[in-house]
Amino acid sequence: MQSADTVLGILRERGRRGLSCSELYRQMFNPQLYLAAYGRIYSNKGAMTPGVSQETVDGMSLGKVGRIVDAMRHERYQFSPVKRVNIPKKNGKTRPLGLPTWSDKLVGEVMRLLLEAYFEPQFSDRSHGFRPKRGCHTALTEVGNTWTGTTWFIEGDISDCFGSIDLQVVIETLAERIHDGRFPRLVRNMLEAGYMEDWTWGATLSGAPQGGVLSQLLSNIYLHRLDSFVEKVLIPHNTRGRTRARNPAYLEVVNAIARARRRGDRAEVRSLRKQQRSIPSVDPNDPGFRRLRYVRYADDTLLGFIGPRSEAEEIKRQLAVFLREDVKLELSPEKTLITHARKGGTASFLGYEITVQHNDRQATRGRRTANGSIALRVPAKVIRDKASIYLSRGKPAHRPQLLNDDDYTIVNVYGAEYRGIVQYYLLAGNVCRLHRLRWAMETSLLKTLAAKYRSTVSKMAARYKAKIETPNGPRTCFEAKVSRSAGRKPLVARFGGISLTRQKAVILTDRQAANPHPRKELITRLLKGKCELCGTSEDVRVHHIRKLADLDRVEPPTEWHQVMVKKRRKTLVVCIGCHDTIHSGKPTGSVTK
């Protein structure tokens, strides 16, 4: 039996070489893939959230894997309907979220591993959403580094992309590359399982449920048709010319400067130099020069075009026609915009404002290098909206919901929220504008601590202020520490200490997990087949808890509780008897040393 890494490696190579796949369904019989999938998703928050049944990751065993494999081998595995809940959106509307059962999550993750390994090498380099080693920052960096000189931004937003995916198109797209009818049929069964809302079953006529394991990958496979259309049709048709023609008006001024120099007329040279810097050196309306650039993150697309508006309108029309006729999707009319990039216009993409700079006075080595370059900016609305959470009547205020937490938790909550916002916007040229947000959050933090201890802001600032060393030099921050047992470093929560200086290539520097390979360790314990409570080697399963803080609520402490506290684990491999005893609340047998 091949290991999971071997199977996925073979699929990646076939995908890289563009070969079809004819025995993909057979890989659903490999238990190693199910163990690899289990290791990847057992720690997700949703693993302990039940779907339409009460099944969760708790009680996972090799026997469950065997039963799923047997059902797959005989093609009788049945997907359960997803439990539908509605999540509120910022605009007041709701977004349906599907919650599959644990077995369906496990099977979906195996399918995702196989499909991702095969299709990932075939995806476009201009696609950045829900892909390994890609994300918002890679998409924004591509725009900032390669879209110089853009005249028009064409923003494309697909209306209800996840909910409007045509199931027949999905199956046809898979069948083009996967010549094994059983696997596309398995995907169809998953998508057509329906949903349960208020205990009423509903049919799934279109769309991939948000929250499903495969939804994001299927959307990329589905929208790969759009990427191919743009790259193979729109871009070649709207790209011509190696360079722009020289501007005749600019050349006239250059020749006039040369004549003035020969005459020795320095005043005339200075006057002509000023005029020269106000004229483009190349023809911005050169009919022989066109460029079209494209980037996509999930269902958000952005195109940058160099050419007249009439042609930009035609590109937008062709894009809408292709989406409607080929992939059965519609562009959102209110969100699909054409913006002039050189006249102060900005495009909104992934929470950033994108514009083209123009400054005739800024010159580097005699060249106006700022002109035509892309600028990424933090929108003023983002700062207002983020800061409003920490304000009351326009002034920073304490947060009552945190008053019962300890100092470490309060500082950690503020620090994590601030760090996430700053790290996301470090690509922006005006990231320094986040000082306003930092001030609001910092004052709110100190007021929360002051309200907790019935003290003043100044006393709290003096109590928690600290100075730390960073790559940008020493920085002042606020920190709270929790002492631990001898030989262990204290836990430290920090707010601030991040330099608000633009970084052209952002690398997130959040703290790494203490154990970089926790998943492999759990699988090894499960395969060992030994109960970690009574030591028997019977049929074992894994007991899961939602979070370590739940251990503090176990009263009175029992043997299993003591073992999990000692090991600081959210999992415990136990036999059937011990697992039933844990859930019944009765004392368990002797604890192995």
Disulfide bonds with the S-S distance in Angstrom:
none
